């Protein structure tokens, strides 16, 4: 997922939980906890993590770490220089500052949050982006650490939440950003119901890898925190990946209608009665019989299907 000695990329829509995910990974490494895919941490257990907070919100990171009971003696923040107000890895001085920190701390993971916050010239300038990413890749190689670069997505529309599965084409800025990363991770907000929901379940997956087979995706949820902090900091949990919502077909809608009809009738009904009722409900005879076939074993005949006395009923009677 996130190889040592190489540059990895994590992208998601605003508010999807990118920073939470990255901090939870740091927690698992620092405390030698099981990794999200069930693998042990291994040789990196207990080593420091360096979090480059380009967006300058240390109070949020500190509150989250405190709520989770993290050992903050092994979580180091690199914050913007007070004189210039930002981290610019396009500048030699800032590159030297990160290099010194990696030399002194020997971290197993460096999180850069985010690319847009550590480049003074933005993400579309190919030469600047190439220089910054080449530098970060060199840091990962030189210190044999995992370097996770958090990145944003292209805007889809002013009022449209990003609830589709994310692909490499959705990442913002120059295409060189995705090209230079050896592993690209996407945290998608899944539409689990008829309407898009920014609070829907998440799906974490590798959408580009140069390292081998793609690992199975993971489901991500944010549970209410049990910590003692002032804010409500959620816990990151992993599970089976959620299934995207699929609008039911007409036959599926008719199947649900037919079961409800027979439950309410509480006695077997003639097929011709059901055909007439289905027509009133907006279902054709062909759709009704497709639904009937889909319900084989649930809706059964009382007689031979060719018998004039035949009725349809539920195999299991409705509860009184």
ChimeraX attribute file (.defattr): number of C-alpha atoms within 10 A of each C-alpha:
attribute: neighborCount
match mode: 1-to-1
recipient: residues
	/A:1	16
	/A:2	20
	/A:3	17
	/A:4	17
	/A:5	20
	/A:6	22
	/A:7	26
	/A:8	26
	/A:9	26
	/A:10	27
	/A:11	26
	/A:12	26
	/A:13	24
	/A:14	14
	/A:15	11
	/A:16	20
	/A:17	20
	/A:18	21
	/A:19	19
	/A:20	19
	/A:21	20
	/A:22	20
	/A:23	21
	/A:24	21
	/A:25	19
	/A:26	27
	/A:27	24
	/A:28	18
	/A:29	24
	/A:30	24
	/A:31	16
	/A:32	17
	/A:33	18
	/A:34	14
	/A:35	16
	/A:36	19
	/A:37	13
	/A:38	9
	/A:39	9
	/A:40	15
	/A:41	17
	/A:42	12
	/A:43	10
	/A:44	15
	/A:45	15
	/A:46	20
	/A:47	18
	/A:48	25
	/A:49	28
	/A:50	23
	/A:51	24
	/A:52	22
	/A:53	23
	/A:54	23
	/A:55	18
	/A:56	19
	/A:57	10
	/A:58	15
	/A:59	9
	/A:60	12
	/A:61	17
	/A:62	15
	/A:63	18
	/A:64	24
	/A:65	22
	/A:66	16
	/A:67	20
	/A:68	19
	/A:69	13
	/A:70	19
	/A:71	14
	/A:72	15
	/A:73	9
	/A:74	18
	/A:75	19
	/A:76	17
	/A:77	19
	/A:78	18
	/A:79	17
	/A:80	19
	/A:81	12
	/A:82	8
	/A:83	6
	/A:84	8
	/A:85	12
	/A:86	19
	/A:87	25
	/A:88	22
	/A:89	24
	/A:90	19
	/A:91	13
	/A:92	9
	/A:93	12
	/A:94	17
	/A:95	17
	/A:96	12
	/A:97	14
	/A:98	18
	/A:99	17
	/A:100	12
	/A:101	14
	/A:102	22
	/A:103	13
	/A:104	9
	/A:105	14
	/A:106	17
	/A:107	24
	/A:108	25
	/A:109	29
	/A:110	27
	/A:111	24
	/A:112	25
	/A:113	22
	/A:114	21
	/A:115	23
	/A:116	20
	/A:117	23
	/A:118	24
	/A:119	20
	/A:120	14
	/A:121	13
	/A:122	15
	/A:123	22
	/A:124	14
	/A:125	13
	/A:126	14
	/A:127	11
	/A:128	17
	/A:129	24
	/A:130	17
	/A:131	13
	/A:132	20
	/A:133	20
	/A:134	15
	/A:135	16
	/A:136	23
	/A:137	21
	/A:138	16
	/A:139	23
	/A:140	24
	/A:141	16
	/A:142	14
	/A:143	17
	/A:144	17
	/A:145	24
	/A:146	23
	/A:147	27
	/A:148	28
	/A:149	22
	/A:150	21
	/A:151	24
	/A:152	19
	/A:153	19
	/A:154	13
	/A:155	15
	/A:156	11
	/A:157	8
	/A:158	6
	/A:159	7
	/A:160	10
	/A:161	15
	/A:162	24
	/A:163	23
	/A:164	12
	/A:165	19
	/A:166	23
	/A:167	16
	/A:168	18
	/A:169	10
	/A:170	18
	/A:171	23
	/A:172	18
	/A:173	20
	/A:174	16
	/A:175	15
	/A:176	16
	/A:177	22
	/A:178	18
	/A:179	12
	/A:180	17
	/A:181	22
	/A:182	19
	/A:183	23
	/A:184	27
	/A:185	25
	/A:186	27
	/A:187	25
	/A:188	25
	/A:189	29
	/A:190	25
	/A:191	23
	/A:192	17
	/A:193	12
	/A:194	10
	/A:195	9
	/A:196	17
	/A:197	15
	/A:198	18
	/A:199	14
	/A:200	17
	/A:201	21
	/A:202	28
	/A:203	24
	/A:204	24
	/A:205	22
	/A:206	22
	/A:207	18
	/A:208	21
	/A:209	17
	/A:210	10
	/A:211	10
	/A:212	6
	/A:213	9
	/A:214	14
	/A:215	12
	/A:216	11
	/A:217	19
	/A:218	20
	/A:219	20
	/A:220	23
	/A:221	20
	/A:222	17
	/A:223	11
	/A:224	11
	/A:225	16
	/A:226	12
	/A:227	18
	/A:228	13
	/A:229	15
	/A:230	9
	/A:231	12
	/A:232	14
	/A:233	22
	/A:234	17
	/A:235	18
	/A:236	18
	/A:237	14
	/A:238	17
	/A:239	14
	/A:240	11
	/A:241	18
	/A:242	20
	/A:243	13
	/A:244	16
	/A:245	13
	/A:246	10
	/A:247	10
	/A:248	10
	/A:249	9
	/A:250	15
	/A:251	20
	/A:252	17
	/A:253	15
	/A:254	23
	/A:255	22
	/A:256	12
	/A:257	17
	/A:258	22
	/A:259	19
	/A:260	13
	/A:261	16
	/A:262	19
	/A:263	18
	/A:264	10
	/A:265	12
	/A:266	14
	/A:267	14
	/A:268	16
	/A:269	17
	/A:270	16
	/A:271	16
	/A:272	11
	/A:273	10
	/A:274	18
	/A:275	17
	/A:276	13
	/A:277	14
	/A:278	19
	/A:279	12
	/A:280	10
	/A:281	11
	/A:282	11
	/A:283	18
	/A:284	16
	/A:285	15
	/A:286	11
	/A:287	18
	/A:288	23
	/A:289	16
	/A:290	15
	/A:291	22
	/A:292	20
	/A:293	15
	/A:294	14
	/A:295	17
	/A:296	11
	/A:297	12
	/A:298	13
	/A:299	20
	/A:300	19
	/A:301	21
	/A:302	17
	/A:303	12
	/A:304	10
	/A:305	13
	/A:306	8
	/A:307	10
	/A:308	10
	/A:309	11
	/A:310	17
	/A:311	20
	/A:312	19
	/A:313	23
	/A:314	21
	/A:315	13
	/A:316	11
	/A:317	11
	/A:318	14
	/A:319	6
	/A:320	5
